[in-house]
Amino acid sequence: MTWQIVAMFVVAAVLTLIGAGLLVSLSRPSGPARIYVFRMVGVMALAAGIVLGFSAWSMQQWSVAP
């Protein structure tokens, strides 16, 4: 596994954790602006982390010789 793939996995994990954390923090009462921003940023970060994780996994599979 190359360092580029490891970096992609690390960034994917960070984005996923940040996105999930923002969405979980919505369980506490807060103002409408905060709810809107946390929901939008949380969903986008979560989706970006998942897609980047899939991409890193695919790059790892393609780099392995059969």
N, CA, C and O atoms as a GROMACS GRO file, in nm:
protein
  264
    1MET      N    1   0.087  -0.117   0.000
    1MET     CA    2   0.000   0.000   0.000
    1MET      C    3   0.091   0.123   0.000
    1MET      O    4   0.179   0.137   0.085
    2THR      N    5   0.070   0.210  -0.096
    2THR     CA    6   0.153   0.330  -0.107
    2THR      C    7   0.108   0.437  -0.009
    2THR      O    8  -0.001   0.430   0.048
    3TRP      N    9   0.193   0.537   0.010
    3TRP     CA   10   0.160   0.643   0.106
    3TRP      C   11   0.043   0.728   0.055
    3TRP      O   12  -0.029   0.786   0.135
    4GLN      N   13   0.023   0.735  -0.078
    4GLN     CA   14  -0.089   0.811  -0.131
    4GLN      C   15  -0.222   0.747  -0.092
    4GLN      O   16  -0.318   0.817  -0.060
    5ILE      N   17  -0.226   0.616  -0.097
    5ILE     CA   18  -0.350   0.545  -0.060
    5ILE      C   19  -0.374   0.557   0.090
    5ILE      O   20  -0.488   0.574   0.134
    6VAL      N   21  -0.268   0.548   0.168
    6VAL     CA   22  -0.282   0.564   0.313
    6VAL      C   23  -0.334   0.705   0.345
    6VAL      O   24  -0.421   0.721   0.430
    7ALA      N   25  -0.280   0.804   0.276
    7ALA     CA   26  -0.326   0.942   0.298
    7ALA      C   27  -0.473   0.957   0.262
    7ALA      O   28  -0.547   1.026   0.331
    8MET      N   29  -0.515   0.891   0.154
    8MET     CA   30  -0.656   0.898   0.116
    8MET      C   31  -0.744   0.834   0.223
    8MET      O   32  -0.850   0.888   0.256
    9PHE      N   33  -0.702   0.720   0.277
    9PHE     CA   34  -0.779   0.656   0.384
    9PHE      C   35  -0.786   0.743   0.508
    9PHE      O   36  -0.890   0.751   0.572
   10VAL      N   37  -0.676   0.809   0.542
   10VAL     CA   38  -0.674   0.895   0.661
   10VAL      C   39  -0.768   1.014   0.643
   10VAL      O   40  -0.846   1.046   0.732
   11VAL      N   41  -0.761   1.079   0.527
   11VAL     CA   42  -0.849   1.194   0.500
   11VAL      C   43  -0.994   1.149   0.496
   11VAL      O   44  -1.082   1.219   0.546
   12ALA      N   45  -1.020   1.032   0.439
   12ALA     CA   46  -1.157   0.980   0.435
   12ALA      C   47  -1.209   0.955   0.576
   12ALA      O   48  -1.324   0.986   0.606
   13ALA      N   49  -1.125   0.900   0.662
   13ALA     CA   50  -1.167   0.875   0.800
   13ALA      C   51  -1.195   1.006   0.874
   13ALA      O   52  -1.292   1.016   0.948
   14VAL      N   53  -1.108   1.105   0.854
   14VAL     CA   54  -1.128   1.234   0.921
   14VAL      C   55  -1.257   1.299   0.875
   14VAL      O   56  -1.336   1.347   0.957
   15LEU      N   57  -1.281   1.302   0.743
   15LEU     CA   58  -1.404   1.362   0.691
   15LEU      C   59  -1.528   1.290   0.742
   15LEU      O   60  -1.627   1.353   0.778
   16THR      N   61  -1.522   1.157   0.745
   16THR     CA   62  -1.636   1.080   0.792
   16THR      C   63  -1.664   1.107   0.939
   16THR      O   64  -1.780   1.122   0.979
   17LEU      N   65  -1.559   1.113   1.020
   17LEU     CA   66  -1.579   1.139   1.163
   17LEU      C   67  -1.631   1.280   1.188
   17LEU      O   68  -1.718   1.300   1.273
   18ILE      N   69  -1.578   1.378   1.115
   18ILE     CA   70  -1.627   1.515   1.130
   18ILE      C   71  -1.773   1.525   1.089
   18ILE      O   72  -1.855   1.585   1.160
   19GLY      N   73  -1.807   1.467   0.975
   19GLY     CA   74  -1.946   1.470   0.928
   19GLY      C   75  -2.041   1.402   1.024
   19GLY      O   76  -2.148   1.454   1.053
   20ALA      N   77  -2.001   1.285   1.073
   20ALA     CA   78  -2.086   1.214   1.168
   20ALA      C   79  -2.098   1.292   1.299
   20ALA      O   80  -2.205   1.296   1.360
   21GLY      N   81  -1.988   1.353   1.342
   21GLY     CA   82  -1.993   1.432   1.464
   21GLY      C   83  -2.086   1.552   1.453
   21GLY      O   84  -2.159   1.583   1.546
   22LEU      N   85  -2.082   1.618   1.338
   22LEU     CA   86  -2.173   1.731   1.318
   22LEU      C   87  -2.319   1.687   1.318
   22LEU      O   88  -2.405   1.754   1.375
   23LEU      N   89  -2.346   1.574   1.254
   23LEU     CA   90  -2.484   1.526   1.250
   23LEU      C   91  -2.531   1.479   1.387
   23LEU      O   92  -2.647   1.499   1.422
   24VAL      N   93  -2.444   1.418   1.465
   24VAL     CA   94  -2.481   1.374   1.600
   24VAL      C   95  -2.504   1.495   1.690
   24VAL      O   96  -2.589   1.491   1.778
   25SER      N   97  -2.426   1.602   1.667
   25SER     CA   98  -2.442   1.721   1.752
   25SER      C   99  -2.577   1.790   1.729
   25SER      O  100  -2.615   1.877   1.808
   26LEU      N  101  -2.647   1.753   1.625
   26LEU     CA  102  -2.780   1.812   1.601
   26LEU      C  103  -2.884   1.761   1.700
   26LEU      O  104  -2.996   1.813   1.705
   27SER      N  105  -2.850   1.661   1.779
   27SER     CA  106  -2.946   1.609   1.876
   27SER      C  107  -2.970   1.708   1.991
   27SER      O  108  -3.071   1.700   2.061
   28ARG      N  109  -2.875   1.801   2.011
   28ARG     CA  110  -2.894   1.906   2.113
   28ARG      C  111  -2.972   2.021   2.053
   28ARG      O  112  -2.956   2.051   1.934
   29PRO      N  113  -3.056   2.085   2.131
   29PRO     CA  114  -3.132   2.199   2.078
   29PRO      C  115  -3.039   2.316   2.043
   29PRO      O  116  -2.947   2.348   2.118
   30SER      N  117  -3.065   2.378   1.929
   30SER     CA  118  -2.988   2.494   1.886
   30SER      C  119  -3.071   2.576   1.789
   30SER      O  120  -3.184   2.539   1.755
   31GLY      N  121  -3.015   2.686   1.745
   31GLY     CA  122  -3.087   2.777   1.658
   31GLY      C  123  -3.102   2.724   1.516
   31GLY      O  124  -3.032   2.630   1.478
   32PRO      N  125  -3.193   2.782   1.439
   32PRO     CA  126  -3.218   2.733   1.304
   32PRO      C  127  -3.099   2.749   1.210
   32PRO      O  128  -3.078   2.664   1.123
   33ALA      N  129  -3.020   2.855   1.225
   33ALA     CA  130  -2.904   2.873   1.138
   33ALA      C  131  -2.799   2.765   1.164
   33ALA      O  132  -2.741   2.709   1.071
   34ARG      N  133  -2.777   2.736   1.290
   34ARG     CA  134  -2.680   2.632   1.326
   34ARG      C  135  -2.726   2.496   1.276
   34ARG      O  136  -2.645   2.417   1.227
   35ILE      N  137  -2.854   2.467   1.289
   35ILE     CA  138  -2.907   2.340   1.241
   35ILE      C  139  -2.886   2.328   1.091
   35ILE      O  140  -2.844   2.223   1.042
   36TYR      N  141  -2.915   2.434   1.017
   36TYR     CA  142  -2.900   2.432   0.871
   36TYR      C  143  -2.754   2.408   0.833
   36TYR      O  144  -2.724   2.322   0.750
   37VAL      N  145  -2.662   2.484   0.894
   37VAL     CA  146  -2.520   2.473   0.858
   37VAL      C  147  -2.465   2.337   0.898
   37VAL      O  148  -2.395   2.273   0.819
   38PHE      N  149  -2.495   2.292   1.018
   38PHE     CA  150  -2.442   2.162   1.062
   38PHE      C  151  -2.497   2.049   0.976
   38PHE      O  152  -2.426   1.954   0.946
   39ARG      N  153  -2.624   2.059   0.938
   39ARG     CA  154  -2.683   1.955   0.854
   39ARG      C  155  -2.617   1.952   0.716
   39ARG      O  156  -2.581   1.845   0.666
   40MET      N  157  -2.602   2.068   0.654
   40MET     CA  158  -2.541   2.075   0.521
   40MET      C  159  -2.395   2.030   0.522
   40MET      O  160  -2.355   1.945   0.442
   41VAL      N  161  -2.317   2.085   0.614
   41VAL     CA  162  -2.174   2.052   0.620
   41VAL      C  163  -2.156   1.907   0.664
   41VAL      O  164  -2.068   1.837   0.613
   42GLY      N  165  -2.236   1.861   0.758
   42GLY     CA  166  -2.226   1.724   0.805
   42GLY      C  167  -2.254   1.622   0.696
   42GLY      O  168  -2.180   1.525   0.681
   43VAL      N  169  -2.360   1.644   0.621
   43VAL     CA  170  -2.394   1.551   0.513
   43VAL      C  171  -2.287   1.554   0.404
   43VAL      O  172  -2.249   1.449   0.352
   44MET      N  173  -2.239   1.673   0.369
   44MET     CA  174  -2.136   1.681   0.265
   44MET      C  175  -2.004   1.617   0.309
   44MET      O  176  -1.941   1.547   0.230
   45ALA      N  177  -1.963   1.640   0.433
   45ALA     CA  178  -1.839   1.579   0.483
   45ALA      C  179  -1.852   1.428   0.493
   45ALA      O  180  -1.759   1.355   0.459
   46LEU      N  181  -1.966   1.380   0.539
   46LEU     CA  182  -1.989   1.237   0.549
   46LEU      C  183  -1.986   1.172   0.410
   46LEU      O  184  -1.923   1.068   0.391
   47ALA      N  185  -2.053   1.233   0.315
   47ALA     CA  186  -2.054   1.179   0.179
   47ALA      C  187  -1.915   1.183   0.116
   47ALA      O  188  -1.874   1.088   0.050
   48ALA      N  189  -1.841   1.293   0.138
   48ALA     CA  190  -1.706   1.303   0.082
   48ALA      C  191  -1.614   1.197   0.142
   48ALA      O  192  -1.534   1.137   0.072
   49GLY      N  193  -1.627   1.174   0.272
   49GLY     CA  194  -1.545   1.071   0.335
   49GLY      C  195  -1.575   0.932   0.283
   49GLY      O  196  -1.483   0.852   0.262
   50ILE      N  197  -1.701   0.901   0.263
   50ILE     CA  198  -1.739   0.769   0.212
   50ILE      C  199  -1.689   0.750   0.069
   50ILE      O  200  -1.634   0.645   0.036
   51VAL      N  201  -1.709   0.851  -0.015
   51VAL     CA  202  -1.666   0.840  -0.155
   51VAL      C  203  -1.514   0.831  -0.164
   51VAL      O  204  -1.461   0.753  -0.243
   52LEU      N  205  -1.443   0.910  -0.083
   52LEU     CA  206  -1.297   0.904  -0.085
   52LEU      C  207  -1.248   0.769  -0.033
   52LEU      O  208  -1.148   0.717  -0.083
   53GLY      N  209  -1.316   0.713   0.064
   53GLY     CA  210  -1.280   0.580   0.112
   53GLY      C  211  -1.299   0.474   0.004
   53GLY      O  212  -1.215   0.386  -0.012
   54PHE      N  213  -1.409   0.482  -0.068
   54PHE     CA  214  -1.430   0.389  -0.180
   54PHE      C  215  -1.323   0.406  -0.287
   54PHE      O  216  -1.274   0.308  -0.343
   55SER      N  217  -1.287   0.530  -0.316
   55SER     CA  218  -1.183   0.556  -0.416
   55SER      C  219  -1.048   0.501  -0.372
   55SER      O  220  -0.975   0.443  -0.452
   56ALA      N  221  -1.014   0.519  -0.246
   56ALA     CA  222  -0.888   0.467  -0.195
   56ALA      C  223  -0.886   0.315  -0.199
   56ALA      O  224  -0.785   0.254  -0.234
   57TRP      N  225  -0.997   0.253  -0.164
   57TRP     CA  226  -1.004   0.108  -0.169
   57TRP      C  227  -0.989   0.058  -0.313
   57TRP      O  228  -0.922  -0.042  -0.337
   58SER      N  229  -1.052   0.127  -0.407
   58SER     CA  230  -1.040   0.089  -0.548
   58SER      C  231  -0.897   0.104  -0.597
   58SER      O  232  -0.846   0.018  -0.668
   59MET      N  233  -0.831   0.214  -0.560
   59MET     CA  234  -0.691   0.232  -0.600
   59MET      C  235  -0.603   0.123  -0.542
   59MET      O  236  -0.511   0.076  -0.608
   60GLN      N  237  -0.631   0.082  -0.419
   60GLN     CA  238  -0.552  -0.024  -0.359
   60GLN      C  239  -0.573  -0.155  -0.434
   60GLN      O  240  -0.478  -0.229  -0.458
   61GLN      N  241  -0.697  -0.184  -0.470
   61GLN     CA  242  -0.725  -0.308  -0.544
   61GLN      C  243  -0.661  -0.308  -0.682
   61GLN      O  244  -0.611  -0.411  -0.728
   62TRP      N  245  -0.662  -0.193  -0.749
   62TRP     CA  246  -0.604  -0.185  -0.882
   62TRP      C  247  -0.451  -0.192  -0.879
   62TRP      O  248  -0.389  -0.234  -0.977
   63SER      N  249  -0.390  -0.151  -0.768
   63SER     CA  250  -0.245  -0.150  -0.762
   63SER      C  251  -0.187  -0.287  -0.726
   63SER      O  252  -0.067  -0.309  -0.738
   64VAL      N  253  -0.272  -0.379  -0.680
   64VAL     CA  254  -0.226  -0.513  -0.643
   64VAL      C  255  -0.218  -0.599  -0.769
   64VAL      O  256  -0.313  -0.607  -0.847
   65ALA      N  257  -0.105  -0.662  -0.788
   65ALA     CA  258  -0.087  -0.748  -0.906
   65ALA      C  259  -0.165  -0.878  -0.886
   65ALA      O  260  -0.164  -0.935  -0.777
   66PRO      N  261  -0.235  -0.924  -0.991
   66PRO     CA  262  -0.313  -1.048  -0.978
   66PRO      C  263  -0.227  -1.172  -0.965
   66PRO      O  264  -0.279  -1.283  -0.954
   0.00000   0.00000   0.00000
